[in-house]
């Protein structure tokens, strides 16, 4: 069984047992999470349910494994011949989620 969920402004194709990194969630570690924004559900064989925009009554359950930071991104701005230089860094925070169940 597969599903497409939307969280953090992104869409993810998931199935039970998958581990995905999503935008930071405000939940405790090892807590159960319900994703209500299910855009599509497939049984893996023939039946596919596509939502308009979401599938009614479909939920995806997961377990929060922990939080981590992504790769560092360097932002460097400068203007030639003006003496202007500005260097910044950023590390995006992610939540790691293991998908446990898909309810259609």
PELINUR-V424392 format. One record per helix or strand of 2 or more residues. SS is the DSSP state (alpha for helix, beta for strand). FROM is the first residue (numbers start at 0). LEN is the number of residues. Records with the same first field share a line. If there is no record, write none. Layout:
# PELINUR-V424392
SS=FROM-LEN ; FROM-LEN
This chain:
# PELINUR-V424392
beta=1-6 ; 9-6 ; 18-5 ; 31-4 ; 37-5 ; 47-3 ; 58-21 ; 83-20
